[in-house]
Structure formats: structure tokens, C-alpha cells
Amino acid sequence: MPWRPEYGPNSPFTGDERTTIDEIVAALEGSSVPAAAQVCSIIEDHFARLEAFGDLLSRFPSPLGRHRLGSREQSLTSLAEGLCRSTPANFEFRAPTRAIVGRALDMAELNFYRLLGYACDEGLLGAEGAALRAATSARLREVVYTKLVEEVLSDIVSDATVPGAIRFRAVYALAQIWERRLTYRTREFFPLLEASWEARNRVAVVGGTLLGTQEMFGLFREGCAPEFVDYFVRPAPSDDEVAAFREFLFGATAEELDSLASRMEREHLASAPLGNGAGLCPSLAPPGADAGTPLYEFFRVRYLQATARRLAGLPGPKRTAEGYVMIDFLARSTDADLLPR
């Protein structure tokens, strides 16, 4: 009897995810590749673990509810107050357990989609295998986007230099993720960021004069949200905002770009390609690469560098381009816009 996925009430898989999984399993069942049966059996085992993980997550208290322990009461307001007193060093210790377990679920789901990608390579042939692998990559990126948005918001909450009202709103936005982890999709809440990440993932970085003109046109061509670019090309952005945007365009830190610009001036170069031993990465997704790791590293390197500058008082952008845009979005929002419904 062929195995078919059965999705429980707390399944971490919804919508397009279920369609992709079902199509891959059906294709493997009909595949003539000798390894297909073994691959399908391994998928079945991992699928069962993910379903159990969804059930586990559902058993932890909601961050939206009111919970009493003797004279103590926990609510979304008290949670926000506590998190807004956090720092990058202790945020994890103040976050609710549901948030921590949810992050682990994201990583487990991300690894499951990696497995499905390998399954397409090992158990399927031709155009069908390539199409299903592309679908798996799209599902994997969706998980990465949720993880990235959560990190952008967590950084804002734990940053004492951000106004308190904006930090509270960031907690409300985080509560959406923590409460709806099983069904949360970035495109529903922050489509501007998802569209920008999708476009950046497809843009070929040239470098050239390091002005970023070709890269900006590439972003627009690939569907980047205009509001994202508009924020950085508005009249009189700060030097740090411009530097953060250049990091986003070129996939390199401000320090690396400054070093390359100095070399160009010193050697009288009109332009310079990225890469070639300069420590810069001209492409996020070379053919056949893991669809999630380069994208996450692209953000994470910039985030760690920005956090280090902020904590040590060093020159350069103190947050990522995504962080600057998110703060602007939260500043223009109201509490009611972000409170979970």
C-alpha cells in the first residue's frame, strides 16, 4: 500500500507546502529510479517527526493569553514590558517557551525541505525532478523568511536606542509569529521584505564602480518592493542607512566595501568586479546551491557586524537595511495594526 502523507490538526504544513510534499511523494511512488522507494521511506519517517513537533508546539501556552501563577499574571502587555527591557545578550531568556520551541520547529522544517530537495535529486529524473526541486526550494525560502523577520524584530525589541513605542509594536508583530507559527507566512504581514529578499536572491551583483546602479535596476526588474529602495534613496538619508543599503546591494559588509574602494583609488581602477579573492560574494544562489543557507548567511553576516558596531560604538551602519526599513514601518503603524487578531 503506497504511503500518503496525513496531516493532523497541528500540522506545520499548510497550503502550497502540502501540495509540494504530496506531489513529491506521488512522483517517487511512480519513479523507475531504484533508490526511489528507500527515499520515500525516509521522507515518511521525517514527516512523522515534523507532525509530532507541531503537536508539541501546540501544547505550550499562547503568548496572547492571560496566565496566572499565584499572585503573578502574564499577559501580552507584561510580556512586551519584559522583552523591551531585554538586550541582545539576554533576549532568549525573556522570550516565551513557545517562541523558542517554534524556532526549533522552523529549523526542523527547513531541514525537511533540504531532505526533499535531495530526494528529488536521488529519486526522480528529468523535468519532473527539476520542477519539484524548484518547488521545494521555494518552500524552504518561505521558512527562511519567517526566521529572518523574527530576527529583525527581535533585534529591534532588544535595542535600547529604539523608541519604546516602536519596540512594543515589534513585540506585537513577534506575537503574530509565535502564536501562528504553524500558519505564519511573511508575505501576509511584511510582503515588502519578502519581495525584496526574493528579488535580491535573483540579482546578479556586478560591483563596477560600487555605486550600485546596476544592482538597483536589477532589484526592480526582479520584483523588489519599490518602497524598500525608496526608503534609502529618499532625500537626505543618513550615512549609516546608505551604508546598510550598499551592504544589501553588494552582499558584503561596509568594511569590506570600504577596503575595496580604497584599493580601487590606490590602483586607479575605474571599476572592480566583486569576488576574486576580495572576500565578497557576487551571487546568493549559484546553480545547485542550497536555497536557504546563502540567503540566511547573507542577512546574518550583516546583522552580526551591525550589532557589533552598535555595542562597541564603532563607525558604520548599526543595523541591517531590513532593520532600518522595519523601524520605519513600525513607526508609521499603530498598535492596533500589529496586535494579533
BALOBA-1460 file (C-alpha; in Angstrom, 3 decimals):
// residues 341
<rec num="1" residu="m" x="0.000" y="0.000" z="0.000"/>
<rec num="2" residu="p" x="1.647" y="3.284" z="-1.080"/>
<rec num="3" residu="w" x="2.230" y="5.768" z="1.728"/>
<rec num="4" residu="r" x="0.437" y="9.088" z="1.530"/>
<rec num="5" residu="p" x="1.002" y="11.981" z="3.968"/>
<rec num="6" residu="e" x="-1.778" y="12.504" z="6.501"/>
<rec num="7" residu="y" x="-1.865" y="15.976" z="8.015"/>
<rec num="8" residu="g" x="-3.008" y="16.387" z="11.606"/>
<rec num="9" residu="p" x="-4.796" y="19.348" z="13.245"/>
<rec num="10" residu="n" x="-1.452" y="20.839" z="14.362"/>
<rec num="11" residu="s" x="0.480" y="20.060" z="11.196"/>
<rec num="12" residu="p" x="3.285" y="22.509" z="10.380"/>
<rec num="13" residu="f" x="2.440" y="22.054" z="6.697"/>
<rec num="14" residu="t" x="-0.273" y="24.118" z="5.003"/>
<rec num="15" residu="g" x="-1.353" y="25.166" z="1.525"/>
<rec num="16" residu="d" x="1.453" y="25.096" z="-1.021"/>
<rec num="17" residu="e" x="3.629" y="23.088" z="1.341"/>
<rec num="18" residu="r" x="1.186" y="20.188" z="1.351"/>
<rec num="19" residu="t" x="0.867" y="20.362" z="-2.409"/>
<rec num="20" residu="t" x="4.655" y="20.148" z="-2.837"/>
<rec num="21" residu="i" x="5.014" y="17.250" z="-0.390"/>
<rec num="22" residu="d" x="2.127" y="15.313" z="-1.943"/>
<rec num="23" residu="e" x="3.482" y="15.781" z="-5.464"/>
<rec num="24" residu="i" x="6.981" y="14.634" z="-4.481"/>
<rec num="25" residu="v" x="5.683" y="11.523" z="-2.693"/>
<rec num="26" residu="a" x="3.430" y="10.631" z="-5.626"/>
<rec num="27" residu="a" x="6.281" y="11.146" z="-8.090"/>
<rec num="28" residu="l" x="8.600" y="8.938" z="-6.044"/>
<rec num="29" residu="e" x="5.953" y="6.202" z="-5.866"/>
<rec num="30" residu="g" x="5.829" y="6.159" z="-9.667"/>
<rec num="31" residu="s" x="9.547" y="6.601" z="-10.238"/>
<rec num="32" residu="s" x="11.642" y="3.977" z="-12.015"/>
<rec num="33" residu="v" x="14.801" y="5.033" z="-10.135"/>
<rec num="34" residu="p" x="15.929" y="2.147" z="-7.870"/>
<rec num="35" residu="a" x="16.552" y="4.428" z="-4.880"/>
<rec num="36" residu="a" x="13.061" y="5.977" z="-5.005"/>
<rec num="37" residu="a" x="11.445" y="3.504" z="-2.576"/>
<rec num="38" residu="q" x="14.145" y="3.996" z="0.057"/>
<rec num="39" residu="v" x="13.977" y="7.763" z="-0.346"/>
<rec num="40" residu="c" x="10.203" y="7.722" z="0.114"/>
<rec num="41" residu="s" x="10.556" y="5.643" z="3.293"/>
<rec num="42" residu="i" x="12.996" y="8.171" z="4.761"/>
<rec num="43" residu="i" x="10.615" y="11.030" z="3.923"/>
<rec num="44" residu="e" x="7.823" y="9.173" z="5.740"/>
<rec num="45" residu="d" x="9.913" y="8.934" z="8.932"/>
<rec num="46" residu="h" x="10.902" y="12.603" z="8.876"/>
<rec num="47" residu="f" x="7.357" y="13.674" z="8.059"/>
<rec num="48" residu="a" x="6.036" y="11.847" z="11.139"/>
<rec num="49" residu="r" x="8.546" y="13.651" z="13.344"/>
<rec num="50" residu="l" x="7.504" y="17.049" z="11.975"/>
<rec num="51" residu="e" x="3.837" y="16.262" z="12.599"/>
<rec num="52" residu="a" x="4.701" y="15.311" z="16.190"/>
<rec num="53" residu="f" x="6.675" y="18.553" z="16.526"/>
<rec num="54" residu="g" x="3.594" y="20.521" z="15.522"/>
<rec num="55" residu="d" x="1.591" y="18.746" z="18.227"/>
<rec num="56" residu="l" x="4.308" y="19.542" z="20.773"/>
<rec num="57" residu="l" x="4.324" y="23.243" z="19.888"/>
<rec num="58" residu="s" x="0.553" y="23.474" z="20.313"/>
<rec num="59" residu="r" x="0.871" y="22.340" z="23.947"/>
<rec num="60" residu="f" x="2.838" y="25.397" z="25.049"/>
<rec num="61" residu="p" x="0.914" y="28.440" z="26.346"/>
<rec num="62" residu="s" x="-0.118" y="31.122" z="23.895"/>
<rec num="63" residu="p" x="1.741" y="34.446" z="24.244"/>
<rec num="64" residu="l" x="-1.609" y="36.167" z="23.723"/>
<rec num="65" residu="g" x="-3.420" y="34.638" z="26.685"/>
<rec num="66" residu="r" x="-3.518" y="35.598" z="30.350"/>
<rec num="67" residu="h" x="-1.785" y="33.118" z="32.613"/>
<rec num="68" residu="r" x="-1.775" y="33.197" z="36.430"/>
<rec num="69" residu="l" x="0.663" y="31.709" z="38.916"/>
<rec num="70" residu="g" x="-0.415" y="32.709" z="42.399"/>
<rec num="71" residu="s" x="-0.193" y="36.486" z="42.525"/>
<rec num="72" residu="r" x="1.643" y="36.670" z="39.215"/>
<rec num="73" residu="e" x="-0.113" y="37.282" z="35.915"/>
<rec num="74" residu="q" x="1.381" y="37.042" z="32.434"/>
<rec num="75" residu="s" x="-0.243" y="38.842" z="29.501"/>
<rec num="76" residu="l" x="0.854" y="40.214" z="26.152"/>
<rec num="77" residu="t" x="1.366" y="43.609" z="27.809"/>
<rec num="78" residu="s" x="3.573" y="42.244" z="30.575"/>
<rec num="79" residu="l" x="5.447" y="40.124" z="28.029"/>
<rec num="80" residu="a" x="6.100" y="43.244" z="25.944"/>
<rec num="81" residu="e" x="7.277" y="45.154" z="29.012"/>
<rec num="82" residu="g" x="9.709" y="42.385" z="29.914"/>
<rec num="83" residu="l" x="11.061" y="41.930" z="26.396"/>
<rec num="84" residu="c" x="11.552" y="45.669" z="25.968"/>
<rec num="85" residu="r" x="13.921" y="45.558" z="28.944"/>
<rec num="86" residu="s" x="15.992" y="42.871" z="27.245"/>
<rec num="87" residu="t" x="19.328" y="43.197" z="25.469"/>
<rec num="88" residu="p" x="20.884" y="41.144" z="22.659"/>
<rec num="89" residu="a" x="22.682" y="39.224" z="25.428"/>
<rec num="90" residu="n" x="19.554" y="38.043" z="27.271"/>
<rec num="91" residu="f" x="16.621" y="38.237" z="24.846"/>
<rec num="92" residu="e" x="16.391" y="34.418" z="24.594"/>
<rec num="93" residu="f" x="15.970" y="34.170" z="28.372"/>
<rec num="94" residu="r" x="12.980" y="36.533" z="28.341"/>
<rec num="95" residu="a" x="11.216" y="35.086" z="25.293"/>
<rec num="96" residu="p" x="8.293" y="32.700" z="25.956"/>
<rec num="97" residu="t" x="8.913" y="28.968" z="25.630"/>
<rec num="98" residu="r" x="6.540" y="28.787" z="22.678"/>
<rec num="99" residu="a" x="8.841" y="31.163" z="20.789"/>
<rec num="100" residu="i" x="11.940" y="29.036" z="21.471"/>
<rec num="101" residu="v" x="10.212" y="25.779" z="20.517"/>
<rec num="102" residu="g" x="8.826" y="27.471" z="17.412"/>
<rec num="103" residu="r" x="12.298" y="28.480" z="16.291"/>
<rec num="104" residu="a" x="13.424" y="24.874" z="16.640"/>
<rec num="105" residu="l" x="10.426" y="23.810" z="14.558"/>
<rec num="106" residu="d" x="11.452" y="26.261" z="11.834"/>
<rec num="107" residu="m" x="14.908" y="24.690" z="11.683"/>
<rec num="108" residu="a" x="13.442" y="21.172" z="11.622"/>
<rec num="109" residu="e" x="11.106" y="22.159" z="8.797"/>
<rec num="110" residu="l" x="13.952" y="23.827" z="6.912"/>
<rec num="111" residu="n" x="15.996" y="20.630" z="7.143"/>
<rec num="112" residu="f" x="12.987" y="18.621" z="5.971"/>
<rec num="113" residu="y" x="12.819" y="20.694" z="2.789"/>
<rec num="114" residu="r" x="16.521" y="20.136" z="2.302"/>
<rec num="115" residu="l" x="15.768" y="16.407" z="2.524"/>
<rec num="116" residu="l" x="13.009" y="16.769" z="-0.079"/>
<rec num="117" residu="g" x="15.455" y="18.531" z="-2.386"/>
<rec num="118" residu="y" x="17.913" y="15.672" z="-2.047"/>
<rec num="119" residu="a" x="15.044" y="13.237" z="-2.627"/>
<rec num="120" residu="c" x="14.259" y="14.910" z="-5.934"/>
<rec num="121" residu="d" x="17.910" y="14.573" z="-6.948"/>
<rec num="122" residu="e" x="18.196" y="10.926" z="-5.917"/>
<rec num="123" residu="g" x="14.788" y="9.521" z="-6.787"/>
<rec num="124" residu="l" x="13.442" y="11.490" z="-9.744"/>
<rec num="125" residu="l" x="14.582" y="12.177" z="-13.291"/>
<rec num="126" residu="g" x="14.352" y="14.940" z="-15.890"/>
<rec num="127" residu="a" x="11.995" y="17.876" z="-15.929"/>
<rec num="128" residu="e" x="9.696" y="16.478" z="-13.244"/>
<rec num="129" residu="g" x="12.535" y="16.201" z="-10.745"/>
<rec num="130" residu="a" x="13.821" y="19.686" z="-11.593"/>
<rec num="131" residu="a" x="10.365" y="21.250" z="-11.232"/>
<rec num="132" residu="l" x="9.714" y="19.616" z="-7.876"/>
<rec num="133" residu="r" x="13.155" y="20.582" z="-6.631"/>
<rec num="134" residu="a" x="12.391" y="24.199" z="-7.555"/>
<rec num="135" residu="a" x="9.100" y="23.977" z="-5.645"/>
<rec num="136" residu="t" x="10.952" y="22.592" z="-2.626"/>
<rec num="137" residu="s" x="13.416" y="25.499" z="-2.795"/>
<rec num="138" residu="a" x="10.504" y="27.948" z="-2.745"/>
<rec num="139" residu="r" x="9.055" y="26.277" z="0.368"/>
<rec num="140" residu="l" x="12.467" y="26.354" z="2.052"/>
<rec num="141" residu="r" x="12.872" y="30.072" z="1.355"/>
<rec num="142" residu="e" x="9.485" y="30.737" z="2.956"/>
<rec num="143" residu="v" x="10.738" y="29.194" z="6.204"/>
<rec num="144" residu="v" x="13.936" y="31.245" z="5.988"/>
<rec num="145" residu="y" x="11.905" y="34.446" z="5.503"/>
<rec num="146" residu="t" x="9.937" y="33.768" z="8.683"/>
<rec num="147" residu="k" x="13.190" y="33.204" z="10.550"/>
<rec num="148" residu="l" x="14.667" y="36.411" z="9.142"/>
<rec num="149" residu="v" x="11.640" y="38.559" z="10.029"/>
<rec num="150" residu="e" x="11.719" y="37.164" z="13.560"/>
<rec num="151" residu="e" x="15.397" y="38.082" z="13.887"/>
<rec num="152" residu="v" x="14.834" y="41.600" z="12.522"/>
<rec num="153" residu="l" x="12.007" y="42.183" z="15.005"/>
<rec num="154" residu="s" x="13.891" y="40.609" z="17.934"/>
<rec num="155" residu="d" x="16.845" y="42.893" z="17.247"/>
<rec num="156" residu="i" x="14.589" y="45.950" z="17.362"/>
<rec num="157" residu="v" x="12.929" y="44.836" z="20.611"/>
<rec num="158" residu="s" x="16.309" y="44.367" z="22.341"/>
<rec num="159" residu="d" x="17.796" y="47.661" z="21.070"/>
<rec num="160" residu="a" x="17.598" y="50.319" z="23.779"/>
<rec num="161" residu="t" x="18.290" y="53.083" z="21.219"/>
<rec num="162" residu="v" x="14.906" y="52.462" z="19.540"/>
<rec num="163" residu="p" x="11.915" y="54.397" z="20.974"/>
<rec num="164" residu="g" x="9.797" y="52.364" z="23.393"/>
<rec num="165" residu="a" x="6.586" y="52.629" z="21.354"/>
<rec num="166" residu="i" x="8.304" y="51.091" z="18.327"/>
<rec num="167" residu="r" x="9.772" y="48.292" z="20.442"/>
<rec num="168" residu="f" x="6.302" y="47.490" z="21.815"/>
<rec num="169" residu="r" x="4.943" y="47.283" z="18.286"/>
<rec num="170" residu="a" x="7.784" y="44.955" z="17.359"/>
<rec num="171" residu="v" x="6.711" y="42.654" z="20.220"/>
<rec num="172" residu="y" x="3.142" y="42.688" z="18.915"/>
<rec num="173" residu="a" x="4.444" y="41.692" z="15.482"/>
<rec num="174" residu="l" x="6.559" y="38.934" z="17.050"/>
<rec num="175" residu="a" x="3.493" y="37.652" z="18.867"/>
<rec num="176" residu="q" x="1.887" y="37.070" z="15.467"/>
<rec num="177" residu="i" x="4.748" y="34.731" z="14.590"/>
<rec num="178" residu="w" x="4.802" y="32.953" z="17.953"/>
<rec num="179" residu="e" x="1.048" y="32.432" z="18.045"/>
<rec num="180" residu="r" x="0.620" y="31.452" z="14.391"/>
<rec num="181" residu="r" x="3.911" y="29.663" z="13.781"/>
<rec num="182" residu="l" x="2.177" y="26.766" z="12.036"/>
<rec num="183" residu="t" x="0.456" y="29.019" z="9.504"/>
<rec num="184" residu="y" x="2.513" y="32.243" z="9.563"/>
<rec num="185" residu="r" x="3.718" y="33.479" z="6.187"/>
<rec num="186" residu="t" x="5.854" y="36.594" z="5.806"/>
<rec num="187" residu="r" x="4.023" y="37.671" z="2.662"/>
<rec num="188" residu="e" x="0.824" y="38.174" z="4.698"/>
<rec num="189" residu="f" x="2.416" y="40.581" z="7.197"/>
<rec num="190" residu="f" x="5.565" y="42.003" z="5.630"/>
<rec num="191" residu="p" x="5.254" y="41.474" z="1.868"/>
<rec num="192" residu="l" x="7.717" y="44.320" z="1.320"/>
<rec num="193" residu="l" x="10.532" y="42.306" z="2.922"/>
<rec num="194" residu="e" x="9.701" y="39.008" z="1.248"/>
<rec num="195" residu="a" x="9.507" y="40.625" z="-2.208"/>
<rec num="196" residu="s" x="12.834" y="42.371" z="-1.583"/>
<rec num="197" residu="w" x="14.569" y="39.178" z="-0.433"/>
<rec num="198" residu="e" x="13.159" y="37.231" z="-3.376"/>
<rec num="199" residu="a" x="14.399" y="39.886" z="-5.804"/>
<rec num="200" residu="r" x="17.812" y="40.144" z="-4.143"/>
<rec num="201" residu="n" x="18.155" y="36.369" z="-4.357"/>
<rec num="202" residu="r" x="17.861" y="36.594" z="-8.156"/>
<rec num="203" residu="v" x="20.001" y="39.675" z="-8.812"/>
<rec num="204" residu="a" x="23.472" y="39.139" z="-10.256"/>
<rec num="205" residu="v" x="25.845" y="41.518" z="-8.480"/>
<rec num="206" residu="v" x="28.340" y="43.258" z="-10.759"/>
<rec num="207" residu="g" x="30.197" y="45.690" z="-8.497"/>
<rec num="208" residu="g" x="31.688" y="48.009" z="-11.089"/>
<rec num="209" residu="t" x="32.098" y="51.470" z="-9.610"/>
<rec num="210" residu="l" x="30.396" y="50.311" z="-6.378"/>
<rec num="211" residu="l" x="27.603" y="52.856" z="-6.897"/>
<rec num="212" residu="g" x="25.075" y="50.012" z="-7.107"/>
<rec num="213" residu="t" x="23.173" y="51.415" z="-10.104"/>
<rec num="214" residu="q" x="23.009" y="48.120" z="-11.997"/>
<rec num="215" residu="e" x="22.087" y="46.255" z="-8.836"/>
<rec num="216" residu="m" x="19.219" y="48.660" z="-8.072"/>
<rec num="217" residu="f" x="17.838" y="48.288" z="-11.590"/>
<rec num="218" residu="g" x="18.203" y="44.549" z="-11.138"/>
<rec num="219" residu="l" x="16.155" y="44.666" z="-7.945"/>
<rec num="220" residu="f" x="13.314" y="46.490" z="-9.668"/>
<rec num="221" residu="r" x="13.477" y="44.130" z="-12.634"/>
<rec num="222" residu="e" x="13.198" y="41.113" z="-10.334"/>
<rec num="223" residu="g" x="10.174" y="42.451" z="-8.451"/>
<rec num="224" residu="c" x="11.664" y="44.186" z="-5.404"/>
<rec num="225" residu="a" x="9.139" y="46.267" z="-3.479"/>
<rec num="226" residu="p" x="9.696" y="49.888" z="-4.635"/>
<rec num="227" residu="e" x="9.095" y="51.121" z="-1.079"/>
<rec num="228" residu="f" x="12.194" y="49.250" z="0.070"/>
<rec num="229" residu="v" x="14.507" y="51.061" z="-2.356"/>
<rec num="230" residu="d" x="12.605" y="54.360" z="-1.981"/>
<rec num="231" residu="y" x="13.439" y="54.460" z="1.725"/>
<rec num="232" residu="f" x="17.176" y="54.574" z="1.004"/>
<rec num="233" residu="v" x="17.056" y="56.948" z="-1.976"/>
<rec num="234" residu="r" x="14.750" y="59.474" z="-0.289"/>
<rec num="235" residu="p" x="16.193" y="62.977" z="0.290"/>
<rec num="236" residu="a" x="18.945" y="63.087" z="2.930"/>
<rec num="237" residu="p" x="19.152" y="59.524" z="4.279"/>
<rec num="238" residu="s" x="21.757" y="59.086" z="7.000"/>
<rec num="239" residu="d" x="25.246" y="57.853" z="6.146"/>
<rec num="240" residu="d" x="24.580" y="54.665" z="8.109"/>
<rec num="241" residu="e" x="21.375" y="53.981" z="6.168"/>
<rec num="242" residu="v" x="23.182" y="54.424" z="2.851"/>
<rec num="243" residu="a" x="25.970" y="52.119" z="4.038"/>
<rec num="244" residu="a" x="23.444" y="49.484" z="5.129"/>
<rec num="245" residu="f" x="21.751" y="49.634" z="1.727"/>
<rec num="246" residu="r" x="25.111" y="49.186" z="-0.022"/>
<rec num="247" residu="e" x="25.691" y="46.110" z="2.137"/>
<rec num="248" residu="f" x="22.315" y="44.777" z="0.971"/>
<rec num="249" residu="l" x="23.078" y="45.508" z="-2.683"/>
<rec num="250" residu="f" x="26.551" y="44.010" z="-2.752"/>
<rec num="251" residu="g" x="26.282" y="41.227" z="-0.184"/>
<rec num="252" residu="a" x="29.309" y="42.490" z="1.729"/>
<rec num="253" residu="t" x="29.974" y="44.439" z="4.920"/>
<rec num="254" residu="a" x="30.682" y="48.163" z="4.899"/>
<rec num="255" residu="e" x="34.257" y="47.432" z="5.958"/>
<rec num="256" residu="e" x="34.820" y="45.088" z="3.009"/>
<rec num="257" residu="l" x="33.352" y="47.608" z="0.578"/>
<rec num="258" residu="d" x="35.459" y="50.434" z="2.027"/>
<rec num="259" residu="s" x="38.558" y="48.281" z="1.654"/>
<rec num="260" residu="l" x="37.726" y="47.525" z="-1.977"/>
<rec num="261" residu="a" x="37.007" y="51.205" z="-2.689"/>
<rec num="262" residu="s" x="40.387" y="52.142" z="-1.193"/>
<rec num="263" residu="r" x="42.129" y="49.603" z="-3.388"/>
<rec num="264" residu="m" x="40.350" y="50.971" z="-6.469"/>
<rec num="265" residu="e" x="41.520" y="54.502" z="-5.592"/>
<rec num="266" residu="r" x="45.036" y="53.361" z="-4.807"/>
<rec num="267" residu="e" x="45.392" y="51.374" z="-8.024"/>
<rec num="268" residu="h" x="43.476" y="53.939" z="-10.127"/>
<rec num="269" residu="l" x="40.767" y="51.434" z="-11.078"/>
<rec num="270" residu="a" x="37.573" y="52.743" z="-12.670"/>
<rec num="271" residu="s" x="35.684" y="49.608" z="-11.643"/>
<rec num="272" residu="a" x="36.231" y="46.280" z="-9.918"/>
<rec num="273" residu="p" x="34.329" y="43.006" z="-10.019"/>
<rec num="274" residu="l" x="33.149" y="41.514" z="-6.738"/>
<rec num="275" residu="g" x="34.719" y="38.257" z="-5.611"/>
<rec num="276" residu="n" x="38.139" y="37.300" z="-6.982"/>
<rec num="277" residu="g" x="39.639" y="36.938" z="-3.531"/>
<rec num="278" residu="a" x="38.189" y="40.178" z="-2.199"/>
<rec num="279" residu="g" x="36.061" y="38.261" z="0.300"/>
<rec num="280" residu="l" x="32.846" y="39.350" z="-1.382"/>
<rec num="281" residu="c" x="30.102" y="37.146" z="-2.731"/>
<rec num="282" residu="p" x="28.709" y="38.119" z="-6.156"/>
<rec num="283" residu="s" x="25.817" y="35.658" z="-6.054"/>
<rec num="284" residu="l" x="23.448" y="34.411" z="-3.349"/>
<rec num="285" residu="a" x="22.195" y="31.348" z="-5.161"/>
<rec num="286" residu="p" x="24.632" y="29.779" z="-7.620"/>
<rec num="287" residu="p" x="23.165" y="26.849" z="-9.590"/>
<rec num="288" residu="g" x="22.586" y="23.757" z="-7.479"/>
<rec num="289" residu="a" x="23.239" y="25.518" z="-4.178"/>
<rec num="290" residu="d" x="21.207" y="25.102" z="-1.006"/>
<rec num="291" residu="a" x="18.289" y="27.516" z="-1.416"/>
<rec num="292" residu="g" x="18.269" y="28.662" z="2.201"/>
<rec num="293" residu="t" x="21.787" y="28.780" z="3.621"/>
<rec num="294" residu="p" x="23.245" y="31.514" z="1.341"/>
<rec num="295" residu="l" x="20.190" y="33.714" z="1.881"/>
<rec num="296" residu="y" x="20.347" y="33.330" z="5.654"/>
<rec num="297" residu="e" x="24.113" y="33.915" z="5.726"/>
<rec num="298" residu="f" x="23.605" y="36.998" z="3.541"/>
<rec num="299" residu="f" x="21.493" y="38.512" z="6.326"/>
<rec num="300" residu="r" x="23.292" y="37.036" z="9.318"/>
<rec num="301" residu="v" x="26.764" y="38.339" z="8.464"/>
<rec num="302" residu="r" x="25.403" y="41.871" z="8.061"/>
<rec num="303" residu="y" x="23.340" y="41.557" z="11.247"/>
<rec num="304" residu="l" x="26.255" y="40.361" z="13.411"/>
<rec num="305" residu="q" x="28.529" y="43.090" z="12.077"/>
<rec num="306" residu="a" x="25.897" y="45.781" z="12.668"/>
<rec num="307" residu="t" x="25.229" y="44.549" z="16.208"/>
<rec num="308" residu="a" x="28.959" y="44.557" z="16.991"/>
<rec num="309" residu="r" x="29.255" y="48.165" z="15.767"/>
<rec num="310" residu="r" x="26.278" y="49.229" z="17.861"/>
<rec num="311" residu="l" x="27.515" y="47.557" z="21.049"/>
<rec num="312" residu="a" x="31.116" y="48.733" z="20.641"/>
<rec num="313" residu="g" x="30.305" y="52.222" z="19.338"/>
<rec num="314" residu="l" x="32.185" y="51.589" z="16.090"/>
<rec num="315" residu="p" x="31.604" y="53.545" z="12.857"/>
<rec num="316" residu="g" x="29.345" y="52.105" z="10.176"/>
<rec num="317" residu="p" x="25.682" y="51.030" z="9.991"/>
<rec num="318" residu="k" x="24.287" y="49.948" z="13.360"/>
<rec num="319" residu="r" x="21.591" y="47.719" z="11.879"/>
<rec num="320" residu="t" x="20.793" y="45.987" z="8.616"/>
<rec num="321" residu="a" x="18.927" y="47.595" z="5.746"/>
<rec num="322" residu="e" x="15.965" y="45.395" z="6.685"/>
<rec num="323" residu="g" x="16.157" y="46.712" z="10.246"/>
<rec num="324" residu="y" x="16.031" y="50.356" z="9.136"/>
<rec num="325" residu="v" x="13.047" y="49.673" z="6.876"/>
<rec num="326" residu="m" x="11.241" y="47.719" z="9.614"/>
<rec num="327" residu="i" x="11.689" y="50.526" z="12.147"/>
<rec num="328" residu="d" x="10.240" y="52.987" z="9.635"/>
<rec num="329" residu="f" x="7.296" y="50.650" z="9.036"/>
<rec num="330" residu="l" x="6.640" y="50.230" z="12.762"/>
<rec num="331" residu="a" x="6.899" y="53.993" z="13.331"/>
<rec num="332" residu="r" x="4.182" y="54.579" z="10.746"/>
<rec num="333" residu="s" x="1.959" y="51.814" z="12.123"/>
<rec num="334" residu="t" x="-0.375" y="51.907" z="15.090"/>
<rec num="335" residu="d" x="-0.603" y="49.402" z="17.937"/>
<rec num="336" residu="a" x="-3.940" y="48.243" z="16.512"/>
<rec num="337" residu="d" x="-2.322" y="47.477" z="13.143"/>
<rec num="338" residu="l" x="0.028" y="44.988" z="14.777"/>
<rec num="339" residu="l" x="-1.928" y="43.469" z="17.651"/>
<rec num="340" residu="p" x="-2.801" y="39.834" z="16.868"/>
<rec num="341" residu="r" x="-6.425" y="39.321" z="15.894"/>
